């Protein structure tokens, strides 16, 4: 072994240069050694960066594989059997041979406040239930007459439900003949300036809390500033459940996904029915979980988070289902403002739904 003066390391006799500084063993130039040493440090830093990039790339690839695993697990035959057990007989044991016979026994009711809620928020659950050959019903408690477009939005809702697989005979829209804001009626054809003004009014109204009540009018108008009558909404819901022998109800939770007062009013009405025990014994109640804004717009990247966090039911659709939900949303032509396109492209509610069970109180409870 020969001692290298540049790196203070030993090299073998059969090597002409040191492995690190590559100086000849016979001469040593300190200036050249410093330059070579700097080049070595730069190369060492590049290797570290390459290692970090490889680790980051591996983490991203692993995350995407995880998403694929969760998706296929959620859409497996075992997951479908879990759906049926949960929806029909949560307290009973169902044999594997019986699950295929129970698909026709599911009678699901989606409770929405406005036309377009069914595809903006509930499309994954609707498509999964239709895939299971369940009988899916929709009750929309207003016809979206905020800008005097009730008739047009009613037609758009029927077109959207047809795309999602809900027949028109199973779609019910509560009729509210009068517009809640007659001074802000929107004609069928508007100018660019009028469209911009309506968009600003729309955004401002979503941020303003409810200040009025609809108890005196006896109606359920499409208006974020009007607080719906809980007694009237609950009576309409209960009547629809009993008329169609519904055994699964899906609606908003206490925060209403978007914070709209009409959304939260439906949850209050369903919770009221559940608390007094008026819901039939064989009927399950589910509320769509509201998540934060950051998670809300992560699109399919949010799937592992929803899978890890606790929920009673999780619905996931793939690219084919997303295209179908997008087609349903495009049926609502009057609602296709610029921020709705952003919602279609980035919202996780277009492909993922997570639900929580609404607890039911004692049956046939009377309050004096």
VOLO-532236 format. One record per residue (C-alpha): residue number from 0; residue in three letters; x, y, z. Coordinates in pm, 1 decimal, always signed. Layout:
% VOLO-532236
nuvex; kolgu; x; y; z
NUM; ALA; X; Y; Z
...
//
This chain:
% VOLO-532236
nuvex; kolgu; x; y; z
0; UNK; +0.0; +0.0; +0.0
1; UNK; +117.5; +355.5; -79.0
2; UNK; +12.0; +663.0; +120.0
3; UNK; -158.8; +938.6; -83.0
4; UNK; -67.6; +1286.6; +37.8
5; UNK; -378.9; +1445.8; -119.1
6; UNK; -652.8; +1255.9; +61.4
7; UNK; -445.9; +1109.0; +342.0
8; UNK; -562.0; +765.7; +234.1
9; UNK; -385.3; +446.9; +128.7
10; UNK; -398.3; +315.0; -224.0
11; UNK; -285.2; -18.0; -361.8
12; UNK; +44.0; -41.1; -550.2
13; UNK; -120.1; -160.7; -871.6
14; UNK; -330.4; +160.2; -895.6
15; UNK; -167.4; +463.2; -1049.2
16; UNK; -405.1; +717.0; -884.9
17; UNK; -593.0; +746.2; -558.6
18; UNK; -961.5; +657.5; -588.8
19; UNK; -1074.5; +994.5; -453.0
20; UNK; -834.4; +1265.1; -569.6
21; UNK; -674.2; +1082.0; -865.3
22; UNK; -336.4; +1244.6; -795.4
23; UNK; -15.9; +1081.2; -902.7
24; UNK; +164.5; +934.6; -601.5
25; UNK; +484.7; +1107.3; -694.1
26; UNK; +366.0; +1471.6; -686.0
27; UNK; +116.6; +1670.4; -478.2
28; UNK; -23.3; +2011.7; -576.7
29; UNK; -242.7; +2159.4; -302.3
30; UNK; -428.3; +2393.6; -540.4
31; UNK; -522.6; +2113.9; -776.7
32; UNK; -626.0; +1900.5; -482.9
33; UNK; -871.8; +2169.6; -359.8
34; UNK; -1027.8; +2192.3; -708.2
35; UNK; -1059.9; +1816.9; -734.4
36; UNK; -1202.1; +1802.4; -382.3
37; UNK; -1471.2; +2060.1; -474.6
38; UNK; -1562.7; +1859.2; -782.0
39; UNK; -1594.0; +1553.4; -561.5
40; UNK; -1821.9; +1737.1; -315.2
41; UNK; -2042.7; +1861.0; -600.5
42; UNK; -2073.7; +1508.0; -731.6
43; UNK; -2155.7; +1384.2; -383.3
44; UNK; -2436.1; +1643.2; -348.2
45; UNK; -2574.5; +1543.3; -686.3
46; UNK; -2588.7; +1182.1; -572.2
47; UNK; -2778.5; +1287.3; -260.1
48; UNK; -3029.4; +1481.7; -470.9
49; UNK; -3070.3; +1183.6; -701.4
50; UNK; -3141.7; +964.3; -398.4
51; UNK; -3405.7; +1209.2; -274.7
52; UNK; -3566.1; +1224.1; -619.8
53; UNK; -3571.0; +844.0; -637.8
54; UNK; -3732.7; +824.3; -293.9
55; UNK; -3992.1; +1086.4; -393.6
56; UNK; -4062.7; +907.8; -721.6
57; UNK; -4100.4; +577.1; -537.7
58; UNK; -4340.6; +735.8; -287.7
59; UNK; -4555.6; +882.1; -568.2
60; UNK; -4564.8; +551.4; -756.6
61; UNK; -4651.0; +366.1; -434.0
62; UNK; -4929.8; +617.3; -362.2
63; UNK; -5083.3; +558.9; -706.3
64; UNK; -5059.4; +182.1; -662.2
65; UNK; -5230.9; +226.3; -324.5
66; UNK; -5513.2; +418.0; -492.2
67; UNK; -5550.5; +138.7; -747.5
68; UNK; -5559.2; -123.2; -470.9
69; UNK; -5827.3; +65.8; -276.4
70; UNK; -6036.5; +116.0; -590.5
71; UNK; -6033.1; -252.4; -686.4
72; UNK; -6099.7; -354.4; -327.7
73; UNK; -6399.3; -118.9; -305.1
74; UNK; -6540.5; -255.5; -631.7
75; UNK; -6479.7; -622.4; -557.1
76; UNK; -6757.4; -878.8; -517.6
77; UNK; -6689.3; -894.3; -143.3
78; UNK; -6745.6; -520.4; -115.0
79; UNK; -7078.4; -551.9; -297.6
80; UNK; -7193.8; -817.2; -51.0
81; UNK; -7097.7; -581.3; +230.9
82; UNK; -7314.6; -314.3; +68.7
83; UNK; -7614.4; -545.9; +65.6
84; UNK; -7559.6; -662.7; +422.2
85; UNK; -7533.3; -303.4; +539.8
86; UNK; -7832.6; -171.6; +348.9
87; UNK; -8079.2; -449.7; +417.4
88; UNK; -7993.3; -668.9; +713.9
89; UNK; -7721.9; -516.0; +926.5
90; UNK; -7820.6; -728.7; +1223.4
91; UNK; -7880.9; -1051.9; +1031.5
92; UNK; -7649.7; -1309.2; +880.1
93; UNK; -7675.9; -1334.9; +502.3
94; UNK; -7538.4; -1633.2; +318.1
95; UNK; -7331.2; -1582.9; +4.6
96; UNK; -7595.3; -1755.7; -208.0
97; UNK; -7860.5; -1510.1; -88.2
98; UNK; -7684.8; -1184.0; -173.3
99; UNK; -7765.1; -1201.3; -543.7
100; UNK; -8136.0; -1235.7; -462.1
101; UNK; -8141.2; -926.0; -240.7
102; UNK; -8038.2; -667.4; -499.3
103; UNK; -8395.8; -604.7; -606.3
104; UNK; -8504.4; -549.5; -243.7
105; UNK; -8301.5; -229.3; -205.0
106; UNK; -8525.8; +75.7; -234.7
107; UNK; -8304.4; +379.4; -190.1
108; UNK; -8418.6; +740.4; -162.8
109; UNK; -8186.0; +1034.8; -223.8
110; UNK; -8299.2; +1358.9; -60.8
111; UNK; -8170.7; +1673.1; -232.5
112; UNK; -8249.4; +2042.2; -205.1
113; UNK; -8197.6; +2157.8; -564.6
114; UNK; -8167.4; +2021.0; -916.6
115; UNK; -7795.6; +1941.0; -978.5
116; UNK; -7736.6; +1820.9; -618.2
117; UNK; -7785.3; +1461.0; -733.8
118; UNK; -7483.8; +1471.2; -967.8
119; UNK; -7267.1; +1724.9; -784.0
120; UNK; -7268.7; +1536.1; -454.1
121; UNK; -7434.1; +1192.2; -480.9
122; UNK; -7329.6; +1059.7; -824.0
123; UNK; -7092.6; +785.7; -692.5
124; UNK; -7356.2; +643.2; -455.7
125; UNK; -7631.4; +658.9; -718.7
126; UNK; -7418.5; +482.8; -980.0
127; UNK; -7314.7; +210.2; -734.9
128; UNK; -7675.8; +145.2; -634.3
129; UNK; -7790.5; +136.8; -996.6
130; UNK; -7506.7; -106.7; -1066.6
131; UNK; -7645.6; -329.7; -789.4
132; UNK; -7989.3; -323.4; -960.2
133; UNK; -8141.2; -135.4; -667.0
134; UNK; -8458.4; +69.9; -703.2
135; UNK; -8331.4; +427.3; -674.3
136; UNK; -8571.0; +715.4; -602.7
137; UNK; -8500.6; +1087.4; -585.7
138; UNK; -8692.9; +1351.8; -392.4
139; UNK; -8589.1; +1709.6; -470.8
140; UNK; -8750.7; +1952.0; -226.5
141; UNK; -8728.0; +2256.2; -454.8
142; UNK; -8730.2; +2308.4; -829.1
143; UNK; -8442.0; +2559.6; -830.0
144; UNK; -8653.6; +2864.9; -899.6
145; UNK; -8407.7; +3113.9; -749.2
146; UNK; -8363.9; +3291.1; -1084.7
147; UNK; -8711.6; +3206.3; -1215.5
148; UNK; -8574.3; +2904.9; -1405.7
149; UNK; -8784.5; +2640.9; -1233.3
150; UNK; -8934.7; +2483.3; -1544.2
151; UNK; -8600.9; +2466.5; -1724.9
152; UNK; -8420.0; +2323.6; -1424.1
153; UNK; -8691.5; +2062.2; -1379.3
154; UNK; -8622.9; +1935.4; -1733.2
155; UNK; -8249.5; +1940.4; -1667.7
156; UNK; -8297.5; +1732.5; -1353.4
157; UNK; -8493.3; +1466.3; -1542.6
158; UNK; -8223.0; +1453.4; -1811.9
159; UNK; -7950.5; +1422.7; -1548.3
160; UNK; -8133.5; +1142.2; -1366.6
161; UNK; -8177.7; +956.3; -1695.0
162; UNK; -7799.6; +968.1; -1745.2
163; UNK; -7741.7; +839.0; -1390.8
164; UNK; -7992.5; +556.2; -1439.3
165; UNK; -8291.3; +687.4; -1239.6
166; UNK; -8618.3; +664.1; -1438.0
167; UNK; -8839.8; +972.8; -1454.4
168; UNK; -9120.7; +785.1; -1277.3
169; UNK; -8901.2; +762.7; -965.6
170; UNK; -8806.1; +1132.2; -959.1
171; UNK; -9023.9; +1363.8; -747.9
172; UNK; -8979.7; +1741.9; -743.1
173; UNK; -9164.9; +1942.9; -481.3
174; UNK; -9334.2; +2226.7; -668.1
175; UNK; -9290.5; +2581.3; -543.1
176; UNK; -9471.6; +2809.0; -783.7
177; UNK; -9346.9; +3145.9; -667.8
178; UNK; -8994.2; +3277.3; -700.3
179; UNK; -8827.9; +3378.6; -375.4
180; UNK; -8663.9; +3678.5; -543.6
181; UNK; -8897.9; +3828.6; -805.7
182; UNK; -8676.5; +4134.0; -846.3
183; UNK; -8391.4; +3914.2; -963.5
184; UNK; -8567.9; +3703.4; -1222.8
185; UNK; -8347.4; +3579.3; -1501.9
186; UNK; -8479.4; +3560.0; -1860.6
187; UNK; -8396.8; +3264.0; -2081.0
188; UNK; -8149.1; +3471.8; -2286.3
189; UNK; -7916.0; +3710.8; -2107.9
190; UNK; -7626.9; +3935.5; -2200.6
191; UNK; -7270.9; +3890.0; -2076.6
192; UNK; -7312.0; +4175.0; -1826.4
193; UNK; -7630.7; +4020.7; -1688.2
194; UNK; -7461.8; +3680.4; -1655.2
195; UNK; -7172.9; +3839.8; -1462.8
196; UNK; -7413.8; +4020.7; -1229.7
197; UNK; -7601.9; +3697.2; -1160.8
198; UNK; -7275.7; +3514.9; -1085.6
199; UNK; -7176.4; +3785.5; -833.9
200; UNK; -7519.9; +3769.2; -670.0
201; UNK; -7496.0; +3390.5; -660.2
202; UNK; -7156.6; +3394.3; -485.0
203; UNK; -7268.0; +3665.6; -243.0
204; UNK; -7581.2; +3477.9; -144.0
205; UNK; -7383.7; +3160.7; -72.3
206; UNK; -7169.8; +3351.2; +177.6
207; UNK; -7462.8; +3523.8; +349.5
208; UNK; -7631.4; +3333.5; +636.0
209; UNK; -8003.5; +3259.4; +638.3
210; UNK; -8201.4; +3554.1; +771.9
211; UNK; -8562.2; +3465.5; +686.5
212; UNK; -8791.4; +3176.6; +759.2
213; UNK; -9035.0; +2994.5; +531.8
214; UNK; -9273.3; +2888.5; +808.1
215; UNK; -9529.2; +3155.7; +719.4
216; UNK; -9530.8; +3090.4; +344.7
217; UNK; -9565.2; +2713.2; +374.4
218; UNK; -9315.6; +2666.9; +90.9
219; UNK; -8959.7; +2544.1; +46.7
220; UNK; -8803.2; +2803.6; -184.8
221; UNK; -8459.3; +2775.9; -340.4
222; UNK; -8294.4; +3053.0; -141.7
223; UNK; -7989.2; +3036.6; +88.2
224; UNK; -8128.9; +3329.8; +287.4
225; UNK; -8453.9; +3151.6; +375.3
226; UNK; -8465.6; +2893.5; +652.9
227; UNK; -8690.9; +2605.9; +556.1
228; UNK; -8972.5; +2479.6; +773.9
229; UNK; -8846.3; +2160.2; +939.5
230; UNK; -9200.2; +2034.9; +1006.5
231; UNK; -9302.9; +2074.4; +642.7
232; UNK; -8984.2; +1915.9; +506.2
233; UNK; -9005.4; +1622.4; +748.4
234; UNK; -9369.4; +1555.7; +660.5
235; UNK; -9288.3; +1548.4; +287.2
236; UNK; -8995.8; +1311.8; +346.9
237; UNK; -9191.4; +1076.0; +570.8
238; UNK; -9480.7; +1063.9; +325.6
239; UNK; -9244.3; +970.1; +42.6
240; UNK; -9071.3; +700.6; +250.8
241; UNK; -9399.6; +534.2; +338.8
242; UNK; -9549.9; +566.6; -9.7
243; UNK; -9258.1; +388.7; -178.1
244; UNK; -9157.0; +151.7; +107.1
245; UNK; -8807.5; +301.0; +119.8
246; UNK; -8549.6; +107.3; +323.0
247; UNK; -8244.6; +329.5; +262.5
248; UNK; -8233.8; +710.6; +282.2
249; UNK; -7925.8; +909.4; +178.3
250; UNK; -7894.9; +1284.6; +225.4
251; UNK; -7665.0; +1564.4; +347.7
252; UNK; -7508.1; +1588.9; +690.7
253; UNK; -7531.6; +1876.5; +936.8
254; UNK; -7287.3; +2093.2; +739.7
255; UNK; -7453.1; +2030.9; +404.2
256; UNK; -7124.3; +1973.9; +209.9
257; UNK; -7130.2; +2333.0; +78.7
258; UNK; -7282.6; +2496.4; +385.2
259; UNK; -7606.3; +2584.1; +202.9
260; UNK; -7890.3; +2643.7; +448.8
261; UNK; -8133.0; +2439.7; +235.3
262; UNK; -7897.2; +2138.9; +253.9
263; UNK; -7867.7; +2155.2; +630.6
264; UNK; -8247.1; +2193.2; +661.9
265; UNK; -8293.9; +1849.0; +501.3
266; UNK; -8055.8; +1694.0; +754.4
267; UNK; -8244.5; +1860.5; +1039.3
268; UNK; -8573.5; +1723.4; +904.5
269; UNK; -8436.4; +1368.3; +873.0
270; UNK; -8272.5; +1388.0; +1216.1
271; UNK; -8601.4; +1506.0; +1363.1
272; UNK; -8785.0; +1206.7; +1214.4
273; UNK; -8512.3; +973.7; +1341.7
274; UNK; -8517.6; +1121.6; +1692.7
275; UNK; -8893.2; +1077.0; +1741.7
276; UNK; -8891.8; +725.0; +1595.3
277; UNK; -9117.0; +788.2; +1293.4
278; UNK; -8880.7; +618.0; +1049.0
279; UNK; -8986.4; +258.4; +962.5
280; UNK; -8795.6; -17.9; +1140.4
281; UNK; -8637.7; -157.2; +824.6
282; UNK; -8514.5; +181.7; +697.9
283; UNK; -8151.3; +294.3; +733.7
284; UNK; -8048.3; +660.6; +730.1
285; UNK; -7715.3; +778.3; +590.2
286; UNK; -7566.6; +1128.1; +574.2
287; UNK; -7298.7; +1237.3; +326.8
288; UNK; -6988.4; +1344.8; +518.0
289; UNK; -6865.5; +1701.5; +467.3
290; UNK; -6488.3; +1739.8; +431.9
291; UNK; -6250.9; +2037.1; +426.0
292; UNK; -6182.2; +2248.3; +119.6
293; UNK; -5831.0; +2109.9; +66.8
294; UNK; -5948.0; +1748.6; +66.6
295; UNK; -6255.7; +1840.0; -132.7
296; UNK; -6052.0; +1944.3; -437.0
297; UNK; -5786.1; +1671.2; -436.9
298; UNK; -5996.1; +1465.0; -680.1
299; UNK; -5890.8; +1095.3; -684.8
300; UNK; -5578.1; +1170.1; -475.5
301; UNK; -5809.1; +1200.1; -173.8
302; UNK; -5916.0; +833.5; -191.9
303; UNK; -5658.4; +691.8; +57.7
304; UNK; -5755.8; +959.3; +311.7
305; UNK; -6125.8; +868.1; +287.7
306; UNK; -6035.8; +500.2; +308.4
307; UNK; -5830.3; +545.4; +626.2
308; UNK; -6066.0; +779.1; +810.7
309; UNK; -6370.4; +621.1; +982.0
310; UNK; -6698.8; +607.1; +789.5
311; UNK; -6989.5; +364.1; +773.4
312; UNK; -7004.3; +338.6; +394.1
313; UNK; -6766.2; +437.8; +114.9
314; UNK; -6859.5; +457.4; -256.3
315; UNK; -6592.0; +485.2; -524.8
316; UNK; -6637.1; +494.7; -901.9
317; UNK; -6378.4; +465.5; -1176.9
318; UNK; -6314.3; +658.9; -1497.0
319; UNK; -6624.6; +518.8; -1664.6
320; UNK; -6845.4; +625.1; -1374.3
321; UNK; -6678.8; +967.2; -1361.6
322; UNK; -6754.2; +1025.2; -1730.5
323; UNK; -7116.5; +931.3; -1662.8
324; UNK; -7135.8; +1169.6; -1364.2
325; UNK; -6976.9; +1444.5; -1574.5
326; UNK; -7237.0; +1389.8; -1849.5
327; UNK; -7511.4; +1418.9; -1587.0
328; UNK; -7366.6; +1745.5; -1458.5
329; UNK; -7344.1; +1887.6; -1810.5
330; UNK; -7719.4; +1836.1; -1843.4
331; UNK; -7764.9; +2129.7; -1602.2
332; UNK; -7685.3; +2389.4; -1867.2
333; UNK; -7821.3; +2682.4; -1665.1
334; UNK; -7574.3; +2608.9; -1384.5
335; UNK; -7255.2; +2574.0; -1589.7
336; UNK; -7071.7; +2882.0; -1462.8
337; UNK; -6691.3; +2892.5; -1459.5
338; UNK; -6654.7; +2768.5; -1101.4
339; UNK; -6881.0; +2470.2; -1175.1
340; UNK; -6633.6; +2352.1; -1439.2
341; UNK; -6357.6; +2368.3; -1176.6
342; UNK; -6580.4; +2163.0; -949.2
343; UNK; -6632.3; +1898.4; -1218.7
344; UNK; -6259.4; +1869.5; -1282.7
345; UNK; -6126.9; +1867.0; -925.4
346; UNK; -6398.6; +1776.8; -672.2
347; UNK; -6364.6; +1438.7; -500.2
348; UNK; -6745.1; +1423.0; -464.0
349; UNK; -6758.9; +1341.9; -834.5
350; UNK; -6591.1; +1004.8; -768.0
351; UNK; -6597.2; +942.3; -390.0
352; UNK; -6881.3; +941.0; -134.2
353; UNK; -6843.6; +859.1; +234.8
354; UNK; -7149.6; +822.7; +456.5
355; UNK; -7223.1; +815.9; +827.7
356; UNK; -7524.0; +647.6; +987.0
357; UNK; -7785.1; +877.7; +1140.0
358; UNK; -7881.3; +730.9; +1475.4
359; UNK; -8249.7; +664.7; +1530.3
360; UNK; -8429.0; +712.9; +1858.9
361; UNK; -8707.6; +510.3; +2020.1
362; UNK; -8986.0; +409.7; +1781.6
363; UNK; -9327.0; +583.1; +1794.3
364; UNK; -9216.0; +833.9; +2055.9
365; UNK; -9475.8; +1097.4; +2138.1
366; UNK; -9372.7; +1438.3; +2265.9
367; UNK; -9631.8; +1638.7; +2460.9
//
